[in-house]
Amino acid sequence: MVKKRKVIWPDISKQQLREAYNYIKKDSLKNAEKVRKAIVASTMGLCDQPNMHKTDKYKNDNDGTFRAYEIFHYRVAYQVTEMEIIIIRVRHTSMEPLKY
């Protein structure tokens, strides 16, 4: 039996999601909640299929464990390890991407 990986949200990623929520909330609380819930739910789906998204083109020397996808104009970057899915970054797609 394959053990499910655990999704880890480091503090910086939590803060980025909170900032996105607060920004959207200025115009619509309903939309802010919708986007936040969708992003969090999408990361939970990674437990079963961690490699379902393409490798992260902004990761320098990516060994294939760094992946990313877009949802509601937000880009979620994550790393797949043997035991965990680590959410690295959540940013709006209009923001200048950073190599890391």
GUPAMI-924467 format. One record per atom (N, C-alpha, C): residue number from 1; x, y, z; atom name. Coordinates in steps of 0.02 Angstrom, whole numbers, plus 50000, padded with zeros to 5 digits. Atoms other than C-alpha are relative to their C-alpha. Layout:
  balum     c1     c2     c3  vexnu
    NUM      X      Y      Z     CA
...
% end
This chain:
  balum     c1     c2     c3  vexnu
      1  50042  49941  50000      N
      1  50000  50000  50000     CA
      1  50044  50063  50000      C
      2  49963  49938  50005      N
      2  50065  50173  49953     CA
      2  49974  50049  50053      C
      3  50018  49952  49949      N
      3  50067  50297  50096     CA
      3  49988  50068  49969      C
      4  50014  49933  50025      N
      4  49987  50466  50060     CA
      4  50049  50050  50028      C
      5  49957  49946  49977      N
      5  50099  50616  50068     CA
      5  49957  50052  50036      C
      6  50033  49947  49962      N
      6  50055  50757  50187     CA
      6  50015  50067  49967      C
      7  49990  49933  50028      N
      7  50030  50935  50121     CA
      7  50023  50047  50056      C
      8  49971  49954  49952      N
      8  50139  51061  50212     CA
      8  49997  50071  49972      C
      9  50003  49929  50017      N
      9  50107  51248  50207     CA
      9  50048  50038  50045      C
     10  49955  49959  49959      N
     10  50261  51341  50271     CA
     10  49970  50070  50012      C
     11  50028  49934  49982      N
     11  50227  51511  50351     CA
     11  49999  50049  49942      C
     12  49997  49952  50055      N
     12  50281  51609  50196     CA
     12  49944  49987  49950      C
     13  50054  50017  50046      N
     13  50156  51516  50086     CA
     13  49932  50016  50030      C
     14  50062  49981  49966      N
     14  50018  51540  50214     CA
     14  49990  50075  49995      C
     15  50004  49927  50004      N
     15  50058  51726  50215     CA
     15  49981  50022  49930      C
     16  50015  49982  50069      N
     16  50052  51735  50025     CA
     16  49926  49987  49984      C
     17  50071  50015  50011      N
     17  49881  51651  50023     CA
     17  49956  50050  50038      C
     18  50037  49951  49960      N
     18  49820  51768  50161     CA
     18  50000  50068  49964      C
     19  49997  49937  50036      N
     19  49880  51919  50061     CA
     19  49955  50000  49938      C
     20  50045  50006  50058      N
     20  49788  51857  49906     CA
     20  49928  50006  50022      C
     21  50068  49997  49973      N
     21  49631  51831  50009     CA
     21  49981  50071  50019      C
     22  50014  49931  49978      N
     22  49642  52005  50085     CA
     22  49993  50048  49941      C
     23  50005  49958  50059      N
     23  49669  52084  49915     CA
     23  49933  49991  49965      C
     24  50063  50014  50034      N
     24  49519  51998  49836     CA
     24  49941  50023  50043      C
     25  50053  49982  49953      N
     25  49414  52033  49992     CA
     25  49981  50073  49996      C
     26  50015  49928  50006      N
     26  49427  52220  49959     CA
     26  49941  50011  49952      C
     27  50054  49994  50048      N
     27  49308  52194  49813     CA
     27  49942  49952  50015      C
     28  50053  50050  49991      N
     28  49214  52036  49862     CA
     28  50022  49947  50051      C
     29  49987  50051  49950      N
     29  49216  51931  50019     CA
     29  49984  49930  49973      C
     30  50021  50064  50030      N
     30  49124  51793  49925     CA
     30  50054  49972  49953      C
     31  49948  50023  50046      N
     31  49256  51785  49789     CA
     31  50065  49983  50036      C
     32  49939  50014  49961      N
     32  49398  51792  49915     CA
     32  49996  49930  50032      C
     33  50009  50066  49969      N
     33  49327  51641  50006     CA
     33  50001  49945  49947      C
     34  50002  50049  50054      N
     34  49295  51550  49842     CA
     34  50071  49983  49975      C
     35  49932  50010  50025      N
     35  49474  51574  49781     CA
     35  50043  49964  50052      C
     36  49960  50032  49947      N
     36  49553  51529  49949     CA
     36  49982  49926  50007      C
     37  50021  50070  49993      N
     37  49449  51370  49965     CA
     37  50022  49958  49940      C
     38  49981  50037  50060      N
     38  49486  51319  49786     CA
     38  50075  49985  50000      C
     39  49928  50010  49998      N
     39  49673  51343  49808     CA
     39  50018  49946  50051      C
     40  49986  50050  49948      N
     40  49678  51245  49971     CA
     40  49977  49931  49978      C
     41  50026  50065  50023      N
     41  49569  51106  49899     CA
     41  50044  49971  49945      C
     42  49957  50025  50054      N
     42  49680  51094  49745     CA
     42  50065  49971  50027      C
     43  49938  50027  49971      N
     43  49833  51067  49855     CA
     43  49987  49933  50035      C
     44  50016  50065  49968      N
     44  49744  50927  49950     CA
     44  49997  49944  49948      C
     45  50002  50050  50053      N
     45  49719  50838  49784     CA
     45  50068  49975  49980      C
     46  49932  50020  50017      N
     46  49907  50829  49766     CA
     46  50022  49938  50040      C
     47  49983  50059  49960      N
     47  49913  50694  49901     CA
     47  49996  49936  49959      C
     48  50010  50060  50040      N
     48  49847  50566  49779     CA
     48  50039  50000  49935      C
     49  49965  49994  50064      N
     49  49930  50630  49621     CA
     49  50050  50058  50001      C
     50  49953  49945  49992      N
     50  50082  50735  49666     CA
     50  50034  50023  49936      C
     51  49966  49983  50062      N
     51  50155  50731  49491     CA
     51  49953  50018  49943      C
     52  50050  49986  50051      N
     52  49996  50781  49400     CA
     52  50013  50064  49962      C
     53  49986  49936  50033      N
     53  50064  50954  49357     CA
     53  50070  50000  49971      C
     54  49936  49995  50033      N
     54  50211  51005  49249     CA
     54  50054  50024  50048      C
     55  49945  49976  49959      N
     55  50382  51038  49320     CA
     55  50002  50076  49998      C
     56  50000  49927  49993      N
     56  50410  51217  49378     CA
     56  50057  50029  49957      C
     57  49951  49971  50046      N
     57  50497  51311  49237     CA
     57  50040  50057  50031      C
     58  49964  49945  49967      N
     58  50551  51449  49358     CA
     58  50049  49976  50053      C
     59  49954  50028  49950      N
     59  50649  51332  49472     CA
     59  50067  49985  49966      C
     60  49933  50013  50027      N
     60  50836  51335  49436     CA
     60  50020  49929  50018      C
     61  49975  50068  49989      N
     61  50912  51162  49418     CA
     61  49946  49954  50029      C
     62  50056  50041  49975      N
     62  50743  51078  49443     CA
     62  50014  49926  49986      C
     63  49988  50072  50006      N
     63  50769  50893  49475     CA
     63  49935  49962  49986      C
     64  50065  50031  50014      N
     64  50585  50860  49434     CA
     64  49955  49998  50060      C
     65  50042  50002  49940      N
     65  50524  50873  49613     CA
     65  49962  50066  50011      C
     66  50035  49936  49994      N
     66  50471  51055  49595     CA
     66  49951  50007  49942      C
     67  50054  49997  50049      N
     67  50305  51076  49505     CA
     67  49957  50061  50013      C
     68  50042  49940  49991      N
     68  50178  51215  49478     CA
     68  49938  49994  49956      C
     69  50062  49997  50039      N
     69  50002  51248  49415     CA
     69  49965  50066  50015      C
     70  50038  49938  49991      N
     70  49879  51392  49397     CA
     70  49927  49984  50015      C
     71  50070  50005  49982      N
     71  49708  51412  49474     CA
     71  49975  50071  50017      C
     72  50027  49932  49990      N
     72  49602  51572  49470     CA
     72  50053  50054  49993      C
     73  49946  49952  50013      N
     73  49751  51669  49401     CA
     73  50052  50002  50056      C
     74  49948  50007  49950      N
     74  49859  51612  49547     CA
     74  50043  49941  49982      C
     75  49953  50053  50015      N
     75  50014  51508  49522     CA
     75  50024  49969  50066      C
     76  49980  50036  49940      N
     76  50049  51376  49653     CA
     76  50060  49957  49983      C
     77  49939  50040  50010      N
     77  50226  51306  49660     CA
     77  50009  49955  50061      C
     78  49992  50047  49945      N
     78  50262  51152  49763     CA
     78  50057  49951  49986      C
     79  49948  50050  50006      N
     79  50395  51021  49797     CA
     79  49972  49933  50025      C
     80  50020  50068  49982      N
     80  50363  50834  49802     CA
     80  50059  49966  50032      C
     81  49950  50041  49968      N
     81  50464  50737  49929     CA
     81  49969  49931  50013      C
     82  50025  50068  49988      N
     82  50447  50556  49981     CA
     82  49940  49998  50047      C
     83  50052  50001  49949      N
     83  50335  50599  50128     CA
     83  49953  50060  49997      C
     84  50038  49938  49997      N
     84  50269  50775  50092     CA
     84  49992  50034  49933      C
     85  50009  49951  50053      N
     85  50203  50901  49969     CA
     85  50009  50067  50034      C
     86  49986  49936  49967      N
     86  50277  51069  50018     CA
     86  49979  50056  49953      C
     87  50023  49943  50039      N
     87  50187  51223  49954     CA
     87  50053  50054  50006      C
     88  49944  49954  50000      N
     88  50329  51338  49905     CA
     88  49978  50073  49993      C
     89  50018  49931  50016      N
     89  50240  51491  49836     CA
     89  49930  50003  49972      C
     90  50065  49985  50029      N
     90  50068  51563  49795     CA
     90  50004  50073  49978      C
     91  49996  49932  50025      N
     91  50070  51716  49683     CA
     91  49953  50009  49941      C
     92  50043  49984  50056      N
     92  49958  51803  49558     CA
     92  50041  49996  49936      C
     93  49963  50009  50063      N
     93  50005  51765  49378     CA
     93  50021  50066  49968      C
     94  49979  49935  50028      N
     94  50018  51951  49339     CA
     94  50065  50026  50032      C
     95  49939  49981  49966      N
     95  50164  51966  49460     CA
     95  50060  49972  49962      C
     96  49938  50023  50033      N
     96  50340  51952  49391     CA
     96  50025  49936  50035      C
     97  49977  50063  49968      N
     97  50397  51773  49419     CA
     97  50073  50007  50023      C
     98  49933  50001  49972      N
     98  50551  51747  49525     CA
     98  50031  49931  49988      C
     99  49963  50063  50004      N
     99  50680  51615  49486     CA
     99  50022  49984  50071      C
    100  49977  50020  49933      N
    100  50725  51516  49641     CA
    100  50038  49936  49996      C
% end
